[in-house]
Amino acid sequence: MGQQDAGLSDGSALAPPQVRGDQGVGLTVERVAKTVYLRFTEDLDLACVGQVEAALERVSEARATRVVFDLERVRSIDFAGLGTIMRANDRARSGTFEVVVVRPRGLANRVFTLTRAGKQLALVDRVSQTLTHARRKDGPRDRRPQAHA
């Protein structure tokens, strides 16, 4: 099976397209409201960098405000895969969207500690925490001083 372009499901909770490459790369791209989830089911390595980059291009076109790299099921991450996340994070700093990374389980998580990339990324332990992270980052909606009794 050859590489396919990473499509982007649009709408709320739509069934995501599966994108698989020759080497067992598993990537699902799903859009829910203004958030795009890149869910990986195997490895994040050089074999899937092209697919991830294609998905990120679609994110820019879709005007998403948040990209979540869901690495919870990832077995391993090489430097090419980590570099892809870091480039996405650099693009996000331009103000068009934010990047949140769901930590992988097991040894794959070590890449964030060993490279200190974890200090530059918004890392969470579960997908459900991605919304909590956004609220904490934005702070309270009403920033007017509170009257004290």
KAGI-V100188 format. One record per residue. N is the residue number from 1. RES is the residue in one letter. SS is DSSP state (hx for helix, st for strand, lp for the rest). Layout:
# KAGI-V100188
{{N	RES	SS} {N	RES	SS}}
This chain:
# KAGI-V100188
{{1	M	lp} {2	G	lp} {3	Q	lp} {4	Q	lp} {5	D	lp} {6	A	lp} {7	G	lp} {8	L	lp} {9	S	lp} {10	D	lp} {11	G	lp} {12	S	lp} {13	A	lp} {14	L	lp} {15	A	lp} {16	P	lp} {17	P	st} {18	Q	st} {19	V	st} {20	R	st} {21	G	lp} {22	D	lp} {23	Q	lp} {24	G	lp} {25	V	lp} {26	G	st} {27	L	st} {28	T	st} {29	V	st} {30	E	st} {31	R	st} {32	V	st} {33	A	lp} {34	K	lp} {35	T	st} {36	V	st} {37	Y	st} {38	L	st} {39	R	st} {40	F	st} {41	T	lp} {42	E	lp} {43	D	st} {44	L	st} {45	D	lp} {46	L	hx} {47	A	hx} {48	C	hx} {49	V	hx} {50	G	hx} {51	Q	hx} {52	V	hx} {53	E	hx} {54	A	hx} {55	A	hx} {56	L	hx} {57	E	hx} {58	R	hx} {59	V	hx} {60	S	hx} {61	E	hx} {62	A	hx} {63	R	lp} {64	A	lp} {65	T	lp} {66	R	st} {67	V	st} {68	V	st} {69	F	st} {70	D	st} {71	L	lp} {72	E	lp} {73	R	lp} {74	V	lp} {75	R	lp} {76	S	st} {77	I	st} {78	D	lp} {79	F	hx} {80	A	hx} {81	G	hx} {82	L	hx} {83	G	hx} {84	T	hx} {85	I	hx} {86	M	hx} {87	R	hx} {88	A	hx} {89	N	hx} {90	D	hx} {91	R	hx} {92	A	hx} {93	R	lp} {94	S	lp} {95	G	lp} {96	T	lp} {97	F	lp} {98	E	st} {99	V	st} {100	V	st} {101	V	st} {102	V	st} {103	R	lp} {104	P	lp} {105	R	lp} {106	G	hx} {107	L	hx} {108	A	hx} {109	N	hx} {110	R	hx} {111	V	hx} {112	F	hx} {113	T	hx} {114	L	hx} {115	T	lp} {116	R	lp} {117	A	hx} {118	G	hx} {119	K	hx} {120	Q	lp} {121	L	lp} {122	A	st} {123	L	st} {124	V	st} {125	D	lp} {126	R	lp} {127	V	lp} {128	S	lp} {129	Q	hx} {130	T	hx} {131	L	hx} {132	T	hx} {133	H	hx} {134	A	hx} {135	R	hx} {136	R	hx} {137	K	hx} {138	D	hx} {139	G	lp} {140	P	lp} {141	R	lp} {142	D	lp} {143	R	lp} {144	R	lp} {145	P	lp} {146	Q	lp} {147	A	lp} {148	H	lp} {149	A	lp}}
